[in-house]
Amino acid sequence: MVWRFLLTAVLGGICYLDRTAALQVMLHRPLIVGSIAGALFGSFPAGAAAGAVLELLYIARLPVGASIPPDDTGAAIFAGAGAATAAEMAGGAIDYAVVAALLLLSVLCAEAGKVADRFVRRVNCRIAHVTIAAVDRGDIAAVDHGLLAGVTLFGAVGAALSVLFAGFGVMAGRWLPEVFSPGEQDGFAHLFPLLPLLGAASVLSCSRSERSSIFFYLAMAIAFAGILAWHWGFR
């Protein structure tokens, strides 16, 4: 288990750096992060299932410029690790009731990560002011030191958040199957196919073409029907 958290810290730190500080090649997106967390904690498919829904939910919330959106990376680590843990305990079968509950709980992680992101940016602003003052005094090397300090701060906080959220996810993935009654298990399992519809609304909100709406609704209707058929056992 220790090596899983060590890898989570390394890969999570890289994914957090990808959000704004470096790279920006979409490694931080929930589909990627959830899949990685799932693979690390025992079930790639379970992590990918959680990440795919979160990708739809947060697809329009990007960390562009001064905008600080909810931490979808942390939410995906939490949900992916939890879903994989529950699946591993169930012998490899994805527990969709647990996944649905984890997706709802992941909102707390997303908001907590947003607070941490705001704190890191404030510290980086302080680093920038100190760097400018040093350059005014003739210390040109302060530019390199300031950049390194800023990137290191983003990576270190990202690694810490990754381990924290993964730990909460593992605990939730072990705890939820034990506390669900049969009725609650069925209720959350039936909720899971509905969550992508919220993501579909988020995707549609990004569209600027009214003529494409009919094709979007048609595609989502077909996809939703397929999800329902698969969920109810017509596979």
ChimeraX attribute file (.defattr): number of C-alpha atoms within 10 A of each C-alpha:
attribute: neighborCount
match mode: 1-to-1
recipient: residues
	/A:1	7
	/A:2	7
	/A:3	9
	/A:4	15
	/A:5	20
	/A:6	14
	/A:7	16
	/A:8	26
	/A:9	23
	/A:10	17
	/A:11	20
	/A:12	31
	/A:13	23
	/A:14	21
	/A:15	27
	/A:16	28
	/A:17	24
	/A:18	19
	/A:19	23
	/A:20	16
	/A:21	16
	/A:22	14
	/A:23	12
	/A:24	13
	/A:25	10
	/A:26	13
	/A:27	19
	/A:28	24
	/A:29	24
	/A:30	31
	/A:31	24
	/A:32	21
	/A:33	33
	/A:34	37
	/A:35	26
	/A:36	23
	/A:37	35
	/A:38	31
	/A:39	19
	/A:40	21
	/A:41	26
	/A:42	22
	/A:43	26
	/A:44	21
	/A:45	20
	/A:46	32
	/A:47	35
	/A:48	26
	/A:49	22
	/A:50	32
	/A:51	32
	/A:52	21
	/A:53	26
	/A:54	27
	/A:55	25
	/A:56	20
	/A:57	21
	/A:58	19
	/A:59	17
	/A:60	15
	/A:61	15
	/A:62	16
	/A:63	13
	/A:64	10
	/A:65	7
	/A:66	8
	/A:67	10
	/A:68	15
	/A:69	19
	/A:70	22
	/A:71	28
	/A:72	31
	/A:73	31
	/A:74	34
	/A:75	33
	/A:76	40
	/A:77	35
	/A:78	39
	/A:79	41
	/A:80	41
	/A:81	38
	/A:82	38
	/A:83	41
	/A:84	36
	/A:85	28
	/A:86	30
	/A:87	27
	/A:88	20
	/A:89	16
	/A:90	12
	/A:91	9
	/A:92	16
	/A:93	14
	/A:94	21
	/A:95	22
	/A:96	24
	/A:97	21
	/A:98	26
	/A:99	29
	/A:100	24
	/A:101	21
	/A:102	24
	/A:103	23
	/A:104	13
	/A:105	16
	/A:106	24
	/A:107	20
	/A:108	16
	/A:109	25
	/A:110	21
	/A:111	17
	/A:112	17
	/A:113	24
	/A:114	18
	/A:115	15
	/A:116	17
	/A:117	20
	/A:118	15
	/A:119	12
	/A:120	17
	/A:121	16
	/A:122	12
	/A:123	14
	/A:124	19
	/A:125	13
	/A:126	13
	/A:127	17
	/A:128	18
	/A:129	13
	/A:130	15
	/A:131	21
	/A:132	17
	/A:133	13
	/A:134	16
	/A:135	14
	/A:136	10
	/A:137	9
	/A:138	10
	/A:139	12
	/A:140	13
	/A:141	11
	/A:142	17
	/A:143	16
	/A:144	11
	/A:145	12
	/A:146	19
	/A:147	16
	/A:148	11
	/A:149	15
	/A:150	21
	/A:151	15
	/A:152	15
	/A:153	18
	/A:154	24
	/A:155	24
	/A:156	19
	/A:157	19
	/A:158	28
	/A:159	24
	/A:160	16
	/A:161	25
	/A:162	31
	/A:163	23
	/A:164	18
	/A:165	27
	/A:166	28
	/A:167	17
	/A:168	17
	/A:169	29
	/A:170	20
	/A:171	16
	/A:172	22
	/A:173	28
	/A:174	19
	/A:175	14
	/A:176	18
	/A:177	17
	/A:178	8
	/A:179	10
	/A:180	15
	/A:181	11
	/A:182	9
	/A:183	9
	/A:184	12
	/A:185	19
	/A:186	13
	/A:187	14
	/A:188	18
	/A:189	19
	/A:190	17
	/A:191	16
	/A:192	22
	/A:193	19
	/A:194	14
	/A:195	17
	/A:196	21
	/A:197	18
	/A:198	14
	/A:199	20
	/A:200	17
	/A:201	13
	/A:202	18
	/A:203	17
	/A:204	17
	/A:205	10
	/A:206	10
	/A:207	12
	/A:208	9
	/A:209	8
	/A:210	10
	/A:211	9
	/A:212	11
	/A:213	13
	/A:214	10
	/A:215	11
	/A:216	15
	/A:217	14
	/A:218	11
	/A:219	12
	/A:220	15
	/A:221	13
	/A:222	11
	/A:223	14
	/A:224	16
	/A:225	13
	/A:226	15
	/A:227	16
	/A:228	16
	/A:229	12
	/A:230	12
	/A:231	15
	/A:232	10
	/A:233	7
	/A:234	9
	/A:235	7
